Amino acid sequence: MGIKEKLVLPVAKRWISGADLHAAMEDAKDANSRGMGVVVNFLGEEITDQVAADAQVDEYLRLQQALCDGGVRGFASVKLTQLGMGSDDGAMGRRLDKVLEGAERLAQLLWIDMESSLSTEKTVSTYLDAHSSHPGLGVAIQAYARRSETDMKLILDQGGMVRLVKGAYREGPDFAFPTRAEISKSYERLMASLFERGEGFAIATHDGALIERAKALAESSHAKFRFEFLKGVRDELKTDLVKSGYAVSEYLPYGSQWWAYSKRRIAEHPSNVWLLLRSVV
Ligand SMILES: Cc1cc2nc3c(=O)[nH]c(=O)nc-3n(C[C@H](O)[C@H](O)[C@H](O)COP(=O)(O)OP(=O)(O)OC[C@H]3O[C@@H](n4cnc5c(N)ncnc54)[C@H](O)[C@@H]3O)c2cc1C
């Protein structure tokens, strides 16, 4: 581990369950005991080595089995570049099939995280293709992406499941709305169509105004949905929503490849830079 990683690790622990599956299961059981479901992600992205990509499948199968054996209320979420997307798409498809079969054998859902704009097109088309024979598959859609309205329509036309997020990657204005106001407006538009036409979707934001908007939309909708939060962010709000009777899940990443994920968490909120500084001085 380099010096940079060593300095960030104490702060990163806030968002990461730990290095191994055991740590993730401990957090998952704890979240369940607090009335929340879980979405568990084995950290990894942009894997080009085929042996390493095969090993990701093995870990996801272990994770699904552990969720089942532990009686945990939750499921896995995977990144397609960790299954080799971009280096061998055929092999990635076969790996995704294996993880999907693992989920179906245990009657679990499976979700696909959305990554940077370099992989959006392939992620959406892979999702639509796989979902046609695996209805328990969902995908994240990013409100900052200009194309998301079109993608969402295609997904909802097919009866797909969406996790709506703002978007976590650094993108240019051609791909993404550049201002917070435009991203929030886009989130509101996409959320309205989810409450109109979606089922089993997730409102995955920590933004209080958007959460209030979702609660208002839920009053006049029969759609089944849940709020989803990241581990380590807005814990009091999670508890309040559970107490008010909303379905809530916590996203729990684990594994040794925590650096890229943690950089995104630090970048998205200035208070995290202070946390980081306080931990090293
Ligand atoms: C369950 C879940 C799954 C996700 N999956 C994906 C995915 O697949 N692809 C993707 O691109 N993005 C994903 N994201 C991340 C998402 O895109 C945003 O980057 C992240 O949620 C921050 O945006 P926000 O909607 O919370 O709004 P923001 O406006 O960023 O935050 C609203 C408020 O929440 C709090 N907050 C937010 N983030 C932090 C933080 N890191 N530390 C401390 N406080 C914070 C602050 O109080 C802030 O004012 C996911 C998010 C969640 C909750």
PDBQT file of the ligand as one rigid body, heavy atoms in Angstrom, charges set to zero:
ROOT
HETATM    1  C1  LIG A 301     -27.245   3.066  -2.976  1.00  0.00    +0.000 C 
HETATM    2  C2  LIG A 301     -26.420   3.881  -3.912  1.00  0.00    +0.000 A 
HETATM    3  C3  LIG A 301     -25.874   3.299  -5.035  1.00  0.00    +0.000 A 
HETATM    4  C4  LIG A 301     -25.139   4.069  -5.940  1.00  0.00    +0.000 A 
HETATM    5  N1  LIG A 301     -24.712   3.513  -7.111  1.00  0.00    +0.000 NA
HETATM    6  C5  LIG A 301     -24.115   4.295  -8.038  1.00  0.00    +0.000 A 
HETATM    7  C6  LIG A 301     -23.797   3.795  -9.337  1.00  0.00    +0.000 A 
HETATM    8  O1  LIG A 301     -24.054   2.642  -9.668  1.00  0.00    +0.000 OA
HETATM    9  N2  LIG A 301     -23.194   4.633 -10.204  1.00  0.00    +0.000 N 
HETATM   10  C7  LIG A 301     -22.907   5.951  -9.893  1.00  0.00    +0.000 A 
HETATM   11  O2  LIG A 301     -22.387   6.691 -10.741  1.00  0.00    +0.000 OA
HETATM   12  N3  LIG A 301     -23.182   6.441  -8.663  1.00  0.00    +0.000 NA
HETATM   13  C8  LIG A 301     -23.781   5.658  -7.742  1.00  0.00    +0.000 A 
HETATM   14  N4  LIG A 301     -24.084   6.178  -6.513  1.00  0.00    +0.000 N 
HETATM   15  C9  LIG A 301     -23.496   7.470  -6.094  1.00  0.00    +0.000 C 
HETATM   16  C10 LIG A 301     -24.310   8.656  -6.572  1.00  0.00    +0.000 C 
HETATM   17  O3  LIG A 301     -24.245   8.781  -7.962  1.00  0.00    +0.000 OA
HETATM   18  C11 LIG A 301     -23.800   9.957  -5.933  1.00  0.00    +0.000 C 
HETATM   19  O4  LIG A 301     -22.473  10.151  -6.290  1.00  0.00    +0.000 OA
HETATM   20  C12 LIG A 301     -23.892  10.006  -4.423  1.00  0.00    +0.000 C 
HETATM   21  O5  LIG A 301     -25.029   9.348  -3.955  1.00  0.00    +0.000 OA
HETATM   22  C13 LIG A 301     -23.961  11.451  -3.943  1.00  0.00    +0.000 C 
HETATM   23  O6  LIG A 301     -25.065  12.088  -4.512  1.00  0.00    +0.000 OA
HETATM   24  P1  LIG A 301     -26.422  12.420  -3.702  1.00  0.00    +0.000 P 
HETATM   25  O7  LIG A 301     -27.558  11.997  -4.573  1.00  0.00    +0.000 OA
HETATM   26  O8  LIG A 301     -26.391  11.761  -2.399  1.00  0.00    +0.000 OA
HETATM   27  O9  LIG A 301     -26.507  13.966  -3.639  1.00  0.00    +0.000 OA
HETATM   28  P2  LIG A 301     -25.472  15.061  -3.105  1.00  0.00    +0.000 P 
HETATM   29  O10 LIG A 301     -26.046  16.355  -3.532  1.00  0.00    +0.000 OA
HETATM   30  O11 LIG A 301     -24.083  14.727  -3.528  1.00  0.00    +0.000 OA
HETATM   31  O12 LIG A 301     -25.563  14.901  -1.543  1.00  0.00    +0.000 OA
HETATM   32  C14 LIG A 301     -26.680  15.300  -0.796  1.00  0.00    +0.000 C 
HETATM   33  C15 LIG A 301     -26.264  15.346   0.663  1.00  0.00    +0.000 C 
HETATM   34  O13 LIG A 301     -25.922  14.038   1.113  1.00  0.00    +0.000 OA
HETATM   35  C16 LIG A 301     -24.761  14.056   1.916  1.00  0.00    +0.000 C 
HETATM   36  N5  LIG A 301     -23.667  13.338   1.218  1.00  0.00    +0.000 N 
HETATM   37  C17 LIG A 301     -23.698  12.858  -0.053  1.00  0.00    +0.000 A 
HETATM   38  N6  LIG A 301     -22.562  12.166  -0.340  1.00  0.00    +0.000 NA
HETATM   39  C18 LIG A 301     -21.804  12.223   0.762  1.00  0.00    +0.000 A 
HETATM   40  C19 LIG A 301     -20.534  11.695   1.094  1.00  0.00    +0.000 A 
HETATM   41  N7  LIG A 301     -19.796  10.980   0.239  1.00  0.00    +0.000 N 
HETATM   42  N8  LIG A 301     -20.059  11.949   2.339  1.00  0.00    +0.000 NA
HETATM   43  C20 LIG A 301     -20.753  12.685   3.228  1.00  0.00    +0.000 A 
HETATM   44  N9  LIG A 301     -21.981  13.194   2.978  1.00  0.00    +0.000 NA
HETATM   45  C21 LIG A 301     -22.505  12.978   1.768  1.00  0.00    +0.000 A 
HETATM   46  C22 LIG A 301     -24.454  15.498   2.156  1.00  0.00    +0.000 C 
HETATM   47  O14 LIG A 301     -25.174  15.925   3.304  1.00  0.00    +0.000 OA
HETATM   48  C23 LIG A 301     -24.996  16.161   0.923  1.00  0.00    +0.000 C 
HETATM   49  O15 LIG A 301     -25.282  17.515   1.105  1.00  0.00    +0.000 OA
HETATM   50  C24 LIG A 301     -24.876   5.441  -5.641  1.00  0.00    +0.000 A 
HETATM   51  C25 LIG A 301     -25.432   6.026  -4.509  1.00  0.00    +0.000 A 
HETATM   52  C26 LIG A 301     -26.209   5.283  -3.662  1.00  0.00    +0.000 A 
HETATM   53  C27 LIG A 301     -26.834   5.962  -2.486  1.00  0.00    +0.000 C 
ENDROOT
TORSDOF 0
